[in-house]
Amino acid sequence: MADWEKTPEVVLGKVFNCLSLVDKVSVYNTCSTWREALGQTGAWHRFQYSESRVWDEIFEMGIPSSLEDLQQYQDFHRSVLECVERFGRCMRRIYVAIQSSSSFEVYQKIIQNCCNVRKFTLICMCVELSEMELLKCTLREFLQRNNVIRELEIENVDNSGTQNAPLPIGLKQSGCLHSLWIVNSFRSSCLSNLMYLVNLTELAMIPHQLNFSLLKHLASLSLRDLHIVANAQTRGFYNEAISDAQWGEIRKHGPKLRVHCFLATSNEWTEKEVFLKPSMPLASLVYRKNVWIKYLESVCTLMTYHSDTLTTFADFSLCQQPYNYPVPQSYIDRVDRHMIRLARLCPRLQTVTIKETLSSAAILLMVYLNKNLTDLLVRRDMILYVNDLPEDLETDFVIKRFIADNYEQDNFENAVSSLLGTEWHALEVSEFYEIIDFRYSKFS
């Protein structure tokens, strides 16, 4: 058997890098040899701190439920602070979620001791006003010192009390910063500092921060992906600062720019065409309204404006259950015709999921019309196995016969797979949620 005592520290360091923070703290408190091995650069390539994650890993009930649990967590917290102070210079990819005064202490230790960071994620979930002021000051110093950061994500750092406050990002990050997420942060700041980010390829912000001059400038340089996020924490959703003509100008100067929208709001943004404009180079639209509202034809009509760029259309509003109608719906009452039109007019479309029932016949026709729909996410309990498509909907006799032979449940999944040229199956509810959470929990 291998002798751990003879294992080189550099090898131990690489092994320890694969451990969670809780396990790394256990290693730190095991023996002096392993503690020294944690000093290897590779051991702290990733540092992730979130109290909720730590509690899930330490405590059986997910929270400290006794005095002994509280003491255990306090001991763990002290060890984390020691590790950051001792090994902070080795930490490259840092994620910290501030949820209490304890996690704010961890943040402060990171700010003081980490100087070689390549990726930094800061999520503020619960911060006192006094701590917020200190956080903003220290964040600026940290970013000035760590000017080789390539990916920066800052969420919910509010500076609404100061008008036109300068951003902590600027000239020193111009050479290295490639990805910037400032969702629900720096709402009242002037974004002129972002003009310096000449190598930025990915930018995420909330709708009312959109700025024509900024986007035109960045798109003409290196910006390729613009994420527009409106989630439960976003205030001031509507934004008409960029007109359709201006989106056309942005697209002219940056033809490779693609826009990705994640919109979780009850506002009727699509129906009124307040936000999405026809000239916007929209690549993906993911939205969750969280209200009972019938699917509207204008949603799909609006998507067809983006037929040359649209690759993803996902609506998982209230996706726990499909609508329960008092009687079985006919073709004219379902959304089948809208989704068939979307598949026909958007040839680049790959990912589709909606919150309403579709017939198996409509799904077969969608896939026949668009062979790129390899990522069609349909829950098994939301498929109606009927073939009631109108006779004049598709004149191709071959596909009519194919649908008639395969719309029933026994043949349906194999038929979709044969059209796509790859294996496809309808999703169980748990499988659907797992996929949705994996892809979109970052935005919520």
CORJO-V931261 format. One record per residue. SS is DSSP state (h for helix, s for strand, l for the rest). D_CENTER is the distance of its C-alpha to the mean C-alpha in Angstrom with 2 decimals. Layout:
SS | D_CENTER
SS | D_CENTER
//
This chain:
l | 44.18
l | 42.19
l | 43.32
h | 40.41
h | 42.83
h | 43.40
l | 39.78
l | 39.06
h | 36.81
h | 34.57
h | 33.94
h | 33.38
h | 30.86
h | 28.76
h | 29.08
h | 28.13
l | 24.91
l | 23.63
l | 24.34
l | 22.23
h | 23.21
h | 25.54
h | 27.30
h | 27.63
h | 29.35
h | 31.64
h | 32.48
h | 33.17
l | 35.64
l | 37.28
l | 39.72
h | 40.46
h | 39.96
h | 36.39
h | 35.76
h | 37.03
h | 34.89
l | 31.79
l | 32.96
l | 32.08
h | 29.33
h | 27.51
h | 27.41
h | 24.86
l | 22.54
s | 19.67
s | 19.95
s | 17.61
s | 18.98
l | 17.92
h | 20.88
h | 19.43
h | 18.65
h | 22.08
h | 23.83
h | 22.46
h | 23.87
h | 27.11
l | 28.22
l | 29.00
l | 28.15
l | 24.91
l | 26.72
l | 29.96
l | 32.68
l | 35.88
h | 37.51
h | 37.28
h | 33.51
h | 33.33
h | 35.60
h | 33.57
h | 30.41
h | 32.43
h | 33.76
h | 30.34
h | 29.15
h | 32.19
h | 31.59
h | 28.00
h | 29.48
h | 32.18
h | 29.83
h | 27.79
h | 31.12
h | 32.66
h | 29.92
h | 27.57
h | 28.87
h | 27.45
l | 23.83
l | 21.53
s | 17.90
s | 17.56
s | 15.12
s | 16.83
s | 16.06
s | 19.06
l | 20.24
l | 24.00
h | 26.84
h | 26.66
h | 23.14
h | 24.21
h | 27.09
h | 24.86
h | 22.97
h | 26.41
h | 27.57
h | 24.66
h | 25.47
h | 29.10
h | 29.04
l | 26.16
l | 27.12
l | 25.66
l | 21.90
l | 19.78
s | 16.25
s | 15.87
s | 13.21
s | 14.74
s | 13.53
s | 16.42
l | 16.87
l | 20.62
l | 22.70
l | 26.28
h | 27.38
h | 29.60
h | 26.93
h | 24.57
h | 27.35
h | 27.92
h | 24.26
h | 24.15
h | 27.41
h | 26.59
h | 23.17
h | 25.08
h | 27.59
h | 25.05
h | 23.33
h | 26.82
h | 27.84
l | 24.79
l | 24.95
l | 23.75
l | 20.07
l | 17.99
s | 14.45
s | 14.14
s | 11.53
s | 13.31
s | 12.27
l | 15.02
l | 17.90
l | 20.19
l | 23.18
l | 24.28
l | 27.79
l | 28.46
l | 28.71
l | 27.79
l | 27.06
l | 26.40
l | 23.03
l | 23.17
l | 21.85
l | 24.41
h | 27.07
h | 26.85
h | 23.28
l | 24.26
l | 25.21
l | 22.36
l | 19.08
l | 16.86
s | 13.31
s | 13.02
s | 10.48
l | 12.73
l | 10.93
l | 13.89
l | 16.05
l | 19.37
l | 19.83
l | 23.49
l | 23.50
l | 24.85
h | 22.39
h | 25.32
h | 24.56
h | 21.58
h | 24.28
h | 25.26
l | 22.08
l | 23.74
l | 21.68
l | 18.19
l | 16.23
s | 12.69
s | 12.34
s | 9.98
s | 12.03
l | 13.13
h | 15.54
h | 18.79
h | 18.27
l | 18.52
l | 21.74
h | 23.72
h | 25.63
h | 22.74
h | 20.66
h | 23.89
h | 24.79
h | 21.56
h | 21.25
h | 24.87
h | 24.21
l | 21.14
l | 17.98
l | 16.43
s | 12.82
s | 12.29
s | 9.07
s | 10.54
s | 8.89
s | 11.38
l | 10.89
l | 13.83
l | 14.64
l | 14.89
l | 18.55
l | 20.34
l | 18.17
l | 20.65
l | 21.10
l | 23.84
l | 24.34
l | 23.53
l | 25.88
h | 25.86
h | 28.46
h | 26.43
h | 23.42
h | 26.09
h | 27.28
h | 23.90
h | 23.58
h | 27.14
h | 26.59
l | 23.30
l | 23.60
l | 20.82
l | 18.18
s | 15.46
s | 13.44
s | 10.05
s | 9.99
s | 7.97
s | 11.07
l | 12.03
l | 15.66
l | 19.13
l | 20.46
l | 21.88
l | 20.17
l | 20.54
l | 24.06
l | 25.37
l | 23.58
l | 23.12
l | 19.75
l | 19.19
l | 22.10
l | 23.70
l | 23.74
l | 20.04
l | 18.84
s | 16.09
s | 14.39
s | 11.76
s | 11.86
s | 9.87
s | 11.72
l | 13.21
l | 16.54
l | 17.82
l | 21.34
l | 23.92
l | 24.38
l | 25.75
l | 23.88
l | 25.37
h | 26.69
h | 25.49
h | 21.80
h | 22.70
h | 25.25
h | 22.82
h | 20.58
h | 23.74
h | 24.03
h | 21.28
l | 22.99
l | 23.12
l | 19.41
l | 17.45
l | 15.86
s | 13.38
s | 14.37
s | 12.81
s | 14.39
l | 14.09
l | 16.01
l | 18.29
l | 17.86
l | 20.04
l | 23.06
l | 24.17
l | 26.55
l | 29.99
l | 32.54
l | 36.22
l | 37.36
l | 35.85
l | 34.33
l | 35.97
h | 34.33
h | 34.86
h | 33.03
l | 29.90
l | 27.04
h | 28.20
h | 29.76
h | 26.69
h | 24.48
h | 27.35
h | 27.65
h | 23.98
h | 24.35
h | 27.60
h | 26.60
l | 23.21
l | 24.25
l | 21.05
l | 19.03
l | 17.63
s | 15.02
s | 16.34
s | 16.17
l | 17.97
l | 19.35
l | 22.99
l | 25.66
s | 26.55
s | 29.83
h | 30.16
h | 32.27
h | 29.63
h | 27.05
h | 29.72
h | 30.50
h | 26.88
h | 26.64
h | 30.12
h | 29.26
l | 26.02
l | 26.07
l | 22.59
l | 21.09
l | 20.58
s | 17.25
s | 18.79
l | 17.37
l | 20.35
s | 21.41
h | 25.02
h | 26.12
h | 25.06
s | 27.32
s | 30.76
l | 33.18
l | 35.42
l | 36.60
l | 37.51
l | 36.31
l | 38.84
l | 41.42
l | 40.76
l | 36.96
l | 37.29
l | 40.66
l | 40.04
h | 42.39
h | 40.79
h | 37.36
h | 39.14
h | 41.07
h | 38.08
h | 36.20
h | 39.41
h | 39.83
h | 36.29
l | 34.74
l | 36.01
h | 33.95
h | 35.92
h | 35.26
h | 32.02
h | 29.41
h | 31.73
h | 32.30
h | 28.64
h | 28.38
h | 31.51
h | 30.27
h | 27.00
l | 28.84
l | 26.46
l | 26.22
l | 24.40
l | 24.59
l | 23.62
s | 21.28
l | 22.51
h | 20.76
h | 19.63
h | 18.39
h | 16.40
h | 14.69
h | 14.05
h | 12.30
h | 10.20
h | 9.34
h | 8.65
h | 6.26
h | 4.53
l | 5.85
l | 3.63
l | 4.04
l | 7.42
//
